[in-house]
Amino acid sequence: MNSTTRRSSAWSGWVAFAGCTLLVLGVLNLFQGFTALFSDGYFVTRSGDLLVWNYNTWGVILLVFGGLQVLVGGGLLTGATWARVVGTFLVMLNIIGEIGFLAAHPVWSTIVIALDLVVLFALTVRWDAAKGYYSDETASEWQARDEGRRTGAGTHRRDAERDEPMA
């Protein structure tokens, strides 16, 4: 087993979910960007007011933002720490942006905000467990702990503490 091998855990599944969801949210923002560029009137409230700036500006902003979300979602699927940090920031910005659309598209905005909150949860909770090691242990300590798990030689005290469900 080499030093780059990581054990899998339930939390790595959450990070994969966050990466896939961020990819989907990015593609949806790309669609919204193209819609803003080519379909005037889509982002208008019932009173007839445009929510933000003009259509072209908002379309370009959504295209850039959606592209960033797609890139960061791909980075999350590789387990990159930079993608976690940038993804957390992008998700928080997306929540704020969707609040601005509640008047025009309340159901859509609520669904996107809910997805953003799940992604935010996945990116901010137990990152070390998702990566397969703890930040204060060396690669050789991690390998010894992982080898002990596979051979059934007992669990490390830190594993027992971290794997217990929180009350």
Backbone as a printed PyTorch tensor [residue, N CA C, xyz], in Angstrom:
tensor([[[  0.8610,  -1.1700,   0.0000],
         [  0.0000,   0.0000,   0.0000],
         [  0.9020,   1.2260,   0.0000]],

        [[  0.6970,   2.1470,  -0.9110],
         [  1.5570,   3.3250,  -0.9510],
         [  0.9630,   4.4580,  -0.1260]],

        [[  1.7420,   5.5390,   0.0610],
         [  1.3320,   6.6250,   0.9520],
         [  0.1940,   7.4590,   0.4020]],

        [[ -0.1600,   7.3010,  -0.8760],
         [ -1.2580,   8.0970,  -1.4320],
         [ -2.5990,   7.3820,  -1.3380]],

        [[ -2.5750,   6.1120,  -0.9020],
         [ -3.8220,   5.3730,  -0.7660],
         [ -4.5940,   5.9110,   0.4320]],

        [[ -5.8850,   6.0610,   0.2870],
         [ -6.7300,   6.5620,   1.3620],
         [ -7.8530,   5.5580,   1.6060]],

        [[ -8.2000,   5.3890,   2.8980],
         [ -9.3250,   4.5010,   3.1800],
         [-10.6200,   5.2200,   2.8330]],

        [[-11.6120,   4.4600,   2.4930],
         [-12.8970,   5.0720,   2.1840],
         [-13.7380,   5.1140,   3.4500]],

        [[-14.6650,   6.0160,   3.4980],
         [-15.5790,   6.1190,   4.6160],
         [-16.9050,   6.6400,   4.1030]],

        [[-17.8770,   6.6390,   4.9870],
         [-19.1840,   7.1790,   4.6110],
         [-19.0610,   8.6530,   4.2580]],

        [[-18.1440,   9.3590,   4.8860],
         [-18.0030,  10.7960,   4.6250],
         [-17.4230,  11.0530,   3.2570]],

        [[-16.6260,  10.1400,   2.7110],
         [-16.1400,  10.3390,   1.3430],
         [-17.2980,  10.2650,   0.3640]],

        [[-18.3290,   9.5090,   0.7030],
         [-19.5440,   9.4800,  -0.1120],
         [-20.2540,  10.8240,  -0.0940]],

        [[-20.2690,  11.4800,   1.0640],
         [-20.8690,  12.8110,   1.1540],
         [-20.1180,  13.8060,   0.2880]],

        [[-18.7980,  13.7140,   0.2710],
         [-18.0080,  14.6330,  -0.5460],
         [-18.2420,  14.3490,  -2.0250]],

        [[-18.3530,  13.0840,  -2.3950],
         [-18.6670,  12.7500,  -3.7870],
         [-20.0500,  13.2830,  -4.1550]],

        [[-20.9990,  13.1620,  -3.2400],
         [-22.3310,  13.7230,  -3.4700],
         [-22.2450,  15.2360,  -3.6560]],

        [[-21.4650,  15.8960,  -2.8040],
         [-21.3030,  17.3520,  -2.9210],
         [-20.6900,  17.7150,  -4.2650]],

        [[-19.6920,  16.9540,  -4.7130],
         [-19.0660,  17.2240,  -6.0070],
         [-20.0440,  17.0610,  -7.1600]],

        [[-20.8050,  15.9780,  -7.1340],
         [-21.7960,  15.7530,  -8.2020],
         [-22.8860,  16.8150,  -8.1760]],

        [[-23.3590,  17.1540,  -6.9870],
         [-24.4070,  18.1690,  -6.8740],
         [-23.8980,  19.5230,  -7.3260]],

        [[-22.6510,  19.8530,  -6.9940],
         [-22.0860,  21.1190,  -7.4480],
         [-21.9390,  21.1380,  -8.9660]],

        [[-21.6060,  20.0030,  -9.5490],
         [-21.5720,  19.9150, -11.0170],
         [-22.9530,  20.2040, -11.6090]],

        [[-23.9870,  19.5970, -11.0320],
         [-25.3480,  19.8150, -11.5180],
         [-25.7610,  21.2750, -11.3330]],

        [[-25.4830,  21.8390, -10.1580],
         [-25.8270,  23.2390,  -9.9160],
         [-25.0940,  24.1610, -10.8940]],

        [[-23.8540,  23.8270, -11.2010],
         [-23.1000,  24.6230, -12.1730],
         [-23.7340,  24.5760, -13.5540]],

        [[-24.1340,  23.3830, -13.9720],
         [-24.7870,  23.2540, -15.2840],
         [-26.1140,  24.0110, -15.2890]],

        [[-26.8660,  23.9350, -14.2020],
         [-28.1200,  24.6770, -14.1200],
         [-27.8870,  26.1850, -14.1850]],

        [[-26.8310,  26.6560, -13.5300],
         [-26.5010,  28.0870, -13.6140],
         [-26.0520,  28.4620, -15.0220]],

        [[-25.3860,  27.5520, -15.7120],
         [-25.0310,  27.8130, -17.1110],
         [-26.2950,  27.9600, -17.9580]],

        [[-27.2630,  27.0650, -17.7340],
         [-28.5420,  27.1790, -18.4550],
         [-29.2260,  28.5020, -18.1460]],

        [[-29.2270,  28.8940, -16.8720],
         [-29.8380,  30.1680, -16.5020],
         [-29.0950,  31.3300, -17.1620]],

        [[-27.7880,  31.2280, -17.2680],
         [-27.0110,  32.2770, -17.9240],
         [-27.3740,  32.4130, -19.3880]],

        [[-27.4770,  31.2860, -20.0720],
         [-27.8840,  31.3420, -21.4760],
         [-29.3130,  31.8580, -21.6190]],

        [[-30.1700,  31.4830, -20.6830],
         [-31.5490,  31.9710, -20.6990],
         [-31.5800,  33.4870, -20.5340]],

        [[-30.7740,  33.9990, -19.6220],
         [-30.7340,  35.4480, -19.4080],
         [-30.2140,  36.1690, -20.6490]],

        [[-29.2830,  35.5570, -21.3600],
         [-28.7320,  36.1900, -22.5550],
         [-29.7050,  36.1570, -23.7280]],

        [[-30.4860,  35.0770, -23.8470],
         [-31.2870,  34.8900, -25.0560],
         [-32.8040,  34.9550, -24.8580]],

        [[-33.2780,  35.0820, -23.6270],
         [-34.7180,  35.0970, -23.3870],
         [-35.0850,  36.2350, -22.4430]],

        [[-35.2400,  37.4250, -22.9920],
         [-35.6450,  38.5670, -22.1740],
         [-37.0060,  38.2850, -21.5560]],

        [[-37.1670,  38.6840, -20.3260],
         [-38.4360,  38.5030, -19.6520],
         [-38.4830,  37.3220, -18.7100]],

        [[-37.5200,  36.4140, -18.8000],
         [-37.5390,  35.2370, -17.9430],
         [-37.3010,  35.5960, -16.4770]],

        [[-36.4150,  36.5450, -16.2050],
         [-36.0670,  36.9200, -14.8380],
         [-36.8190,  38.1610, -14.3700]],

        [[-38.0390,  38.3200, -14.7970],
         [-38.8540,  39.4650, -14.4100],
         [-39.9000,  38.9970, -13.4090]],

        [[-40.1170,  39.7890, -12.3660],
         [-41.1280,  39.4450, -11.3700],
         [-42.5150,  39.7460, -11.9040]],

        [[-43.5250,  39.4110, -11.1430],
         [-44.9080,  39.6600, -11.5600],
         [-45.1840,  41.1460, -11.7570]],

        [[-44.4830,  41.9800, -10.9940],
         [-44.6980,  43.4220, -11.1370],
         [-44.0020,  43.9690, -12.3820]],

        [[-43.2110,  43.1430, -13.0650],
         [-42.5610,  43.5620, -14.3010],
         [-41.1770,  44.1380, -14.1100]],

        [[-40.6560,  44.1080, -12.8950],
         [-39.3280,  44.6540, -12.6330],
         [-38.2570,  43.5940, -12.8530]],

        [[-37.1520,  44.0200, -13.4290],
         [-35.9940,  43.1420, -13.5790],
         [-35.3430,  43.0040, -12.2070]],

        [[-34.9500,  41.7860, -11.8590],
         [-34.3910,  41.5610, -10.5350],
         [-33.0250,  42.2200, -10.3600]],

        [[-32.1660,  42.1100, -11.3350],
         [-30.8080,  42.6530, -11.2140],
         [-30.3360,  43.1940, -12.5510]],

        [[-29.5160,  44.2090, -12.5280],
         [-28.8460,  44.8200, -13.6660],
         [-29.6220,  44.6940, -14.9720]],

        [[-28.9420,  44.2500, -16.0150],
         [-29.6360,  43.9690, -17.2770],
         [-29.4000,  42.5020, -17.6390]],

        [[-30.1150,  42.0240, -18.6150],
         [-30.0660,  40.5950, -18.9440],
         [-28.6900,  40.1200, -19.3660]],

        [[-28.0090,  40.8910, -20.1930],
         [-26.6910,  40.4570, -20.6700],
         [-25.6940,  40.3540, -19.5280]],

        [[-25.6810,  41.3520, -18.6430],
         [-24.7530,  41.3200, -17.5060],
         [-25.0490,  40.1200, -16.6190]],

        [[-26.3230,  39.9240, -16.3000],
         [-26.6830,  38.8000, -15.4410],
         [-26.3870,  37.4710, -16.1220]],

        [[-26.5930,  37.3810, -17.4140],
         [-26.2760,  36.1610, -18.1480],
         [-24.7970,  35.8250, -18.0930]],

        [[-23.9450,  36.8210, -18.2750],
         [-22.4970,  36.5950, -18.2140],
         [-22.0750,  36.1910, -16.8070]],

        [[-22.6450,  36.8520, -15.7880],
         [-22.3170,  36.4970, -14.4020],
         [-22.6960,  35.0390, -14.1270]],

        [[-23.8770,  34.6430, -14.5490],
         [-24.3100,  33.2560, -14.3360],
         [-23.4520,  32.2570, -15.1050]],

        [[-23.0250,  32.6190, -16.3070],
         [-22.1560,  31.7190, -17.0760],
         [-20.8090,  31.5240, -16.3820]],

        [[-20.2220,  32.6080, -15.9080],
         [-18.9340,  32.5130, -15.2190],
         [-19.0900,  31.7280, -13.9170]],

        [[-20.1270,  32.0500, -13.1650],
         [-20.3670,  31.3810, -11.8910],
         [-20.6440,  29.8890, -12.0990]],

        [[-21.4620,  29.5640, -13.0950],
         [-21.7480,  28.1580, -13.3970],
         [-20.5030,  27.4080, -13.8320]],

        [[-19.6610,  28.0520, -14.6280],
         [-18.4050,  27.4310, -15.0320],
         [-17.5010,  27.1500, -13.8470]],

        [[-17.4280,  28.1010, -12.9170],
         [-16.6380,  27.8800, -11.7010],
         [-17.1940,  26.7140, -10.8780]],

        [[-18.5110,  26.6410, -10.7800],
         [-19.1120,  25.5440, -10.0320],
         [-18.7950,  24.1940, -10.6700]],

        [[-18.8250,  24.1230, -11.9750],
         [-18.4940,  22.8710, -12.6620],
         [-17.0330,  22.4910, -12.3960]],

        [[-16.1280,  23.4460, -12.4950],
         [-14.7150,  23.1640, -12.2340],
         [-14.4850,  22.7120, -10.8000]],

        [[-15.0950,  23.3920,  -9.8550],
         [-14.9150,  23.0400,  -8.4460],
         [-15.5650,  21.6840,  -8.1490]],

        [[-16.7130,  21.3990,  -8.7560],
         [-17.3390,  20.0890,  -8.5840],
         [-16.4180,  18.9770,  -9.0560]],

        [[-15.7580,  19.1900, -10.1780],
         [-14.7770,  18.2170, -10.6570],
         [-13.6090,  18.0880,  -9.6980]],

        [[-13.1620,  19.2100,  -9.1520],
         [-12.0840,  19.1760,  -8.1640],
         [-12.4770,  18.4090,  -6.9150]],

        [[-13.7340,  18.5440,  -6.4870],
         [-14.1980,  17.8010,  -5.3160],
         [-14.1760,  16.3010,  -5.5680]],

        [[-14.4910,  15.9000,  -6.7750],
         [-14.4860,  14.4730,  -7.0920],
         [-13.0830,  13.8870,  -7.0610]],

        [[-12.0610,  14.7320,  -7.1840],
         [-10.6820,  14.2640,  -7.0510],
         [-10.1840,  14.3570,  -5.6170]],

        [[-10.9830,  14.9710,  -4.7230],
         [-10.5980,  15.0900,  -3.3220],
         [ -9.6800,  16.2640,  -3.0300]],

        [[ -9.6260,  17.2440,  -3.9200],
         [ -8.7290,  18.3810,  -3.7360],
         [ -9.2250,  19.3030,  -2.6210]],

        [[ -8.3310,  19.6450,  -1.7020],
         [ -8.6930,  20.5270,  -0.5940],
         [ -9.0430,  21.9170,  -1.0940]],

        [[ -8.3630,  22.4070,  -2.1340],
         [ -8.6800,  23.7370,  -2.6600],
         [-10.1280,  23.7850,  -3.1380]],

        [[-10.6180,  22.6650,  -3.6730],
         [-11.9890,  22.6140,  -4.1730],
         [-12.9810,  22.6860,  -3.0200]],

        [[-12.6100,  22.1380,  -1.8890],
         [-13.4780,  22.2290,  -0.7070],
         [-13.6230,  23.6750,  -0.2710]],

        [[-12.5170,  24.3850,  -0.2080],
         [-12.5390,  25.7780,   0.2450],
         [-13.3010,  26.6530,  -0.7470]],

        [[-12.9680,  26.5420,  -2.0230],
         [-13.6320,  27.3430,  -3.0510],
         [-15.1020,  26.9450,  -3.1690]],

        [[-15.3880,  25.6490,  -3.0820],
         [-16.7650,  25.1790,  -3.1650],
         [-17.6240,  25.7210,  -2.0320]],

        [[-17.0700,  25.7590,  -0.8350],
         [-17.8030,  26.3180,   0.3030],
         [-18.1560,  27.7740,   0.0410]],

        [[-17.2110,  28.5300,  -0.4510],
         [-17.4410,  29.9420,  -0.7630],
         [-18.4870,  30.1050,  -1.8690]],

        [[-18.3690,  29.3130,  -2.9390],
         [-19.3150,  29.4100,  -4.0560],
         [-20.7340,  29.0340,  -3.6340]],

        [[-20.8610,  28.0180,  -2.8030],
         [-22.1820,  27.6020,  -2.3450],
         [-22.8260,  28.6990,  -1.5040]],

        [[-22.0400,  29.3390,  -0.6400],
         [-22.5920,  30.4280,   0.1620],
         [-23.0320,  31.5870,  -0.7240]],

        [[-22.2440,  31.9090,  -1.7380],
         [-22.6450,  32.9580,  -2.6820],
         [-23.9050,  32.5750,  -3.4470]],

        [[-24.0130,  31.3130,  -3.8210],
         [-25.1880,  30.8580,  -4.5610],
         [-26.4510,  30.9620,  -3.7040]],

        [[-26.3390,  30.6610,  -2.4130],
         [-27.4890,  30.8040,  -1.5150],
         [-27.9490,  32.2550,  -1.4920]],

        [[-27.0090,  33.1720,  -1.3590],
         [-27.3390,  34.5980,  -1.3350],
         [-27.9700,  35.0200,  -2.6590]],

        [[-27.4010,  34.5480,  -3.7610],
         [-27.9460,  34.8860,  -5.0740],
         [-29.3530,  34.3550,  -5.2800]],

        [[-29.6120,  33.1450,  -4.8120],
         [-30.9380,  32.5510,  -4.9840],
         [-31.9900,  33.2590,  -4.1430]],

        [[-31.5970,  33.8430,  -3.0250],
         [-32.5470,  34.6100,  -2.2280],
         [-33.0950,  35.7720,  -3.0480]],

        [[-32.2670,  36.3270,  -3.9330],
         [-32.7220,  37.4050,  -4.8020],
         [-33.7540,  36.9640,  -5.8270]],

        [[-33.8430,  35.6610,  -6.0910],
         [-34.7940,  35.1360,  -7.0670],
         [-36.0670,  34.5800,  -6.4300]],

        [[-36.1810,  34.6600,  -5.1080],
         [-37.3580,  34.1000,  -4.4510],
         [-38.6570,  34.7230,  -4.9450]],

        [[-38.6550,  36.0160,  -5.2510],
         [-39.8840,  36.6800,  -5.7020],
         [-40.3120,  36.1850,  -7.0870]],

        [[-39.3510,  35.9400,  -7.9720],
         [-39.6750,  35.5390,  -9.3410],
         [-39.8980,  34.0370,  -9.4750]],

        [[-39.0940,  33.2350,  -8.7830],
         [-39.1490,  31.7750,  -8.9030],
         [-39.0190,  31.1420,  -7.5170]],

        [[-40.0600,  31.2120,  -6.6930],
         [-39.9340,  30.7460,  -5.3060],
         [-39.6450,  29.2520,  -5.1670]],

        [[-40.2840,  28.4090,  -5.9370],
         [-40.0740,  26.9650,  -5.8040],
         [-38.6630,  26.5990,  -6.2570]],

        [[-38.2650,  27.0990,  -7.4120],
         [-36.9300,  26.8260,  -7.9420],
         [-35.8580,  27.2980,  -6.9630]],

        [[-35.9870,  28.5210,  -6.4840],
         [-34.9880,  29.0740,  -5.5610],
         [-34.9150,  28.2680,  -4.2740]],

        [[-36.0420,  27.8270,  -3.7790],
         [-36.0620,  27.0360,  -2.5480],
         [-35.3630,  25.6940,  -2.7590]],

        [[-35.5970,  25.0630,  -3.8820],
         [-34.9370,  23.7820,  -4.1830],
         [-33.4250,  23.9720,  -4.2890]],

        [[-32.9980,  25.0090,  -5.0010],
         [-31.5650,  25.2490,  -5.1680],
         [-30.9130,  25.5910,  -3.8270]],

        [[-31.5820,  26.3890,  -3.0020],
         [-31.0390,  26.7220,  -1.6800],
         [-30.9080,  25.4500,  -0.8380]],

        [[-31.8980,  24.5760,  -0.8950],
         [-31.8220,  23.3200,  -0.1410],
         [-30.6390,  22.4720,  -0.6080]],

        [[-30.4480,  22.3600,  -1.9240],
         [-29.2900,  21.6180,  -2.4470],
         [-27.9820,  22.2710,  -2.0110]],

        [[-27.9390,  23.5910,  -2.0590],
         [-26.7350,  24.3070,  -1.6130],
         [-26.4310,  24.0250,  -0.1500]],

        [[-27.4490,  23.9670,   0.6850],
         [-27.2390,  23.6960,   2.1100],
         [-26.7080,  22.2890,   2.3380]],

        [[-27.1800,  21.3130,   1.5650],
         [-26.6730,  19.9490,   1.6880],
         [-25.2060,  19.8980,   1.2530]],

        [[-24.8800,  20.5960,   0.1730],
         [-23.4830,  20.6490,  -0.2850],
         [-22.6220,  21.3340,   0.7710]],

        [[-23.1060,  22.4200,   1.3410],
         [-22.3640,  23.1250,   2.3900],
         [-22.1110,  22.2070,   3.5770]],

        [[-23.1040,  21.4380,   3.9620],
         [-22.9450,  20.4580,   5.0410],
         [-21.8470,  19.4510,   4.6970]],

        [[-21.9220,  18.9010,   3.5010],
         [-20.9540,  17.8740,   3.0910],
         [-19.5300,  18.4160,   3.0300]],

        [[-19.3830,  19.6930,   2.6940],
         [-18.0450,  20.2670,   2.5630],
         [-17.4580,  20.7550,   3.8770]],

        [[-18.2830,  20.9410,   4.8840],
         [-17.7670,  21.5200,   6.1190],
         [-17.7310,  20.5510,   7.2900]],

        [[-18.2960,  19.3740,   7.1590],
         [-18.3490,  18.4170,   8.2590],
         [-17.3670,  17.2800,   8.0030]],

        [[-16.4940,  17.0170,   8.9320],
         [-15.5810,  15.8680,   8.9430],
         [-14.7880,  15.6680,   7.6560]],

        [[-14.1400,  16.7090,   7.1920],
         [-13.3330,  16.6060,   5.9760],
         [-12.2050,  15.6010,   6.1470]],

        [[-11.5540,  15.5840,   7.3050],
         [-10.4550,  14.6430,   7.5260],
         [-10.9210,  13.1970,   7.3990]],

        [[-12.1080,  12.9070,   7.9140],
         [-12.6340,  11.5400,   7.8020],
         [-12.9140,  11.1880,   6.3460]],

        [[-13.3610,  12.1630,   5.5810],
         [-13.6260,  11.9130,   4.1600],
         [-12.3340,  11.6700,   3.3940]],

        [[-11.2650,  12.3390,   3.7980],
         [ -9.9810,  12.1640,   3.1300],
         [ -9.2940,  10.8700,   3.5630]],

        [[ -9.6920,  10.2870,   4.7140],
         [ -9.1430,   9.0090,   5.1420],
         [ -8.0240,   9.1150,   6.1500]],

        [[ -7.6900,  10.2920,   6.6130],
         [ -6.6440,  10.4400,   7.6140],
         [ -6.9720,  11.6410,   8.4790]],

        [[ -6.2810,  11.7440,   9.5690],
         [ -6.4810,  12.8530,  10.4830],
         [ -5.2990,  13.8110,  10.3420]],

        [[ -5.5440,  15.0830,  10.4760],
         [ -4.5460,  16.0970,  10.1520],
         [ -3.2830,  16.0170,  11.0050]],

        [[ -3.3680,  15.4400,  12.2090],
         [ -2.1940,  15.4160,  13.0740],
         [ -1.4290,  14.0890,  13.0260]],

        [[ -1.7490,  13.2270,  12.0670],
         [ -1.0180,  11.9740,  11.9860],
         [ -0.1710,  11.9260,  10.7150]],

        [[  0.9290,  11.2190,  10.8040],
         [  1.8190,  11.0970,   9.6510],
         [  1.3100,   9.9870,   8.7420]],

        [[  1.8820,   9.9280,   7.5550],
         [  1.4690,   8.8940,   6.5960],
         [  1.7370,   7.5020,   7.1570]],

        [[  2.8710,   7.3170,   7.8580],
         [  3.1770,   5.9920,   8.4020],
         [  2.2040,   5.6240,   9.5280]],

        [[  1.7950,   6.5970,  10.3530],
         [  0.7960,   6.3200,  11.3880],
         [ -0.5350,   5.9300,  10.7540]],

        [[ -0.9050,   6.6500,   9.6960],
         [ -2.1580,   6.3280,   9.0090],
         [ -2.0970,   4.9290,   8.4120]],

        [[ -0.9620,   4.5850,   7.7810],
         [ -0.8270,   3.2590,   7.1820],
         [ -0.9100,   2.1640,   8.2390]],

        [[ -0.2610,   2.3790,   9.3900],
         [ -0.2970,   1.3780,  10.4510],
         [ -1.7280,   1.2280,  10.9750]],

        [[ -2.4310,   2.3300,  11.1620],
         [ -3.8120,   2.2880,  11.6360],
         [ -4.7000,   1.5830,  10.6140]],

        [[ -4.5160,   1.9080,   9.3450],
         [ -5.3200,   1.3060,   8.2970],
         [ -5.0280,  -0.1910,   8.1650]],

        [[ -3.7660,  -0.5740,   8.2750],
         [ -3.3890,  -1.9800,   8.2020],
         [ -4.0040,  -2.7530,   9.3620]],

        [[ -4.0180,  -2.1500,  10.5500],
         [ -4.6340,  -2.7880,  11.7150],
         [ -6.1180,  -3.0110,  11.5110]],

        [[ -6.7680,  -2.0820,  10.8600],
         [ -8.2040,  -2.2300,  10.5660],
         [ -8.4620,  -3.3880,   9.6190]],

        [[ -7.6280,  -3.4790,   8.5870],
         [ -7.8640,  -4.5220,   7.5800],
         [ -7.5840,  -5.9100,   8.1240]],

        [[ -6.6170,  -6.0220,   9.0560],
         [ -6.2800,  -7.3360,   9.6080],
         [ -7.0920,  -7.6590,  10.8500]],

        [[ -7.8900,  -6.7030,  11.3220],
         [ -8.7140,  -6.9340,  12.5040],
         [ -7.9370,  -6.8380,  13.7900]],

        [[ -6.8100,  -6.1570,  13.7950],
         [ -5.9580,  -6.0530,  14.9690],
         [ -6.4130,  -4.9480,  15.9140]],

        [[ -7.6770,  -4.6330,  15.9140],
         [ -8.1800,  -3.6010,  16.8270],
         [ -8.2420,  -2.2550,  16.1410]],

        [[ -8.9810,  -1.3810,  16.7510],
         [ -9.0990,  -0.0410,  16.1970],
         [ -8.3350,   0.9420,  17.0490]],

        [[ -7.9060,   1.9500,  16.4440],
         [ -7.2120,   3.0450,  17.1010],
         [ -8.2240,   3.7960,  17.9580]],

        [[ -7.8190,   4.2460,  19.1390],
         [ -8.7440,   4.9490,  20.0300],
         [ -9.4000,   6.1320,  19.3190]],

        [[ -8.6450,   6.8560,  18.5180],
         [ -9.1750,   8.0170,  17.8130],
         [-10.2830,   7.6000,  16.8400]],

        [[-10.1340,   6.4330,  16.2120],
         [-11.1700,   5.9210,  15.3100],
         [-12.4610,   5.6530,  16.0670]],

        [[-12.3430,   5.0190,  17.2200],
         [-13.5210,   4.6870,  18.0080],
         [-14.2570,   5.9580,  18.4180]],

        [[-13.4880,   6.9910,  18.8090],
         [-14.1040,   8.2550,  19.2190],
         [-14.7900,   8.9460,  18.0500]],

        [[-14.1560,   8.9260,  16.8880],
         [-14.7020,   9.6580,  15.7480],
         [-15.8120,   8.9000,  15.0420]],

        [[-15.8250,   7.5770,  15.1470],
         [-16.8270,   6.8030,  14.4270],
         [-18.1180,   6.6270,  15.2180]],

        [[-18.0790,   6.9630,  16.5480],
         [-19.3030,   6.8560,  17.3410],
         [-20.2740,   7.9400,  16.9090]],

        [[-21.5570,   7.5970,  16.8560],
         [-22.5450,   8.6250,  16.5070],
         [-22.6220,   9.6810,  17.6020]],

        [[-22.8330,  10.9180,  17.1830],
         [-22.9280,  12.0170,  18.1360],
         [-24.3290,  12.0410,  18.7060]],

        [[-24.4320,  12.2600,  20.0110],
         [-25.7500,  12.3110,  20.6560],
         [-26.3520,  13.6800,  20.5260]]])
